Amino acid sequence: MKQQVLQLLEKEISLNHLPGAVVQVMHKDEIILREAVGSRYNYNEKKAPMMLDTVFDLASLTKVVATLPAVLKLIDEGEIRLDDPVTFFLPSFAANGKEEVKLRHLLTHTSGLPAHREYYKEELTKGSIINEIEQEELIGPIGANVVYSDLGFILLYHIIEKVTDQLFNQFLSEQFYKPLGMTETGFCPTFNRERYATTEYSEKLNDYKFGIVHDDNAESMSGMSGHAGLFSTIEDLTRFTQMIENEGIYNGKRLLTSAALKLARSNFTESNEDHRGLGWMRKSPTFASCGDYFSNESYGHTGFTGTSIWFDPSVHLNIILLTNRVHFGRDPHIIRLRPRLHNIIRSYF
């Protein structure tokens, strides 16, 4: 398996589909493969080797490594419920017929909100972006169809701060990252420049992005949001996946209830081709980045920068892939790479 996995990644690197990657396979709580290949950056004929302690911009993995556990914690503590309307927390959100949108709709991408808006082009701050989302018109009926929306997770981030009366990063650190020993996970990191998997070239910076969030809207929000902005390493994400697979317990301490984690990985959109849990993607019948061999109970998520986490509980398997594929631009080669990689690995279990 190791040889096949590394050959596939090295071929993608040779084609300039990505500069490098860190990949990990864990089976029954045992790491059976953890490798770094390629480069952290590759420009002006300069390269730096990818390392196992490289810090990655997780992009939309933020949704399931930050926003989702925060929401589940608040459900566990009786602070919120899935059927709370968004207007209970944000009354202005009722504008343009959105009164019936509930937290469950934001978490399952069935709110009817549009997928994306280029708020950064208007140089809007966090508060202004929230106001813009509150005034949005829905593009479809509530609860009917899955439209993957960053806007919903930006709202969830704001709601979490209102309910907890804490900054998002402080709440996450206290409730999850410190207890898990995830010392290199957070927003707006300040590591040495050489620690980062470099993302895309920025005309504004006249440089590549080192430790500055790739997502433009998250950057406009000072680097922290519920849809993107989180940075982490393979070691820290391993701790997170161990907690998830151990039904919310890590080192003997319960961080989330098994009821919350079971609910989150349930299929809330069976009538759609795109199957969704709370935050999590589920293996869908038409396309799944986890490939062809993962079971129908599988769940995971991806990030635009080239990251992903997938679990297959039927064989107690999880796979983490961290890349900075946007270093070379936004061509969607990663869409073919992910399922092929997962097929190779899953065929052994």
Secondary structure, DSSP 8 states (H G I E B T S, - for coil): -HHHHHHHHHHHHHTTS-SEEEEEEEETTEEEEEEEEEEEEEETTEEEE--TT-BEE-GGGHIIIIIHHHHHHHHHTTS--TT-BHHHH-GGGGTTT-TT-BHHHHHTT-S---S---GGGGT--HHHHHHHHHT---SS-TTTS----HHHHHHHHHHHHHHHTS-HHHHHIIIIIHHHT-TT-EES----GGGB----EETTTTEE-SSS-S-HHHHHTTT--SSS-EEE-HHHHHHHHHHHHTTTEETTEESS-HHHHHHHTS-S-TTSSS-B-SSSEE--SS--TT-SSS-TT-EEEEETTTEEEEEETTTTEEEEEEE-GGGG---TTHHHHHHHHHHHHHTT-
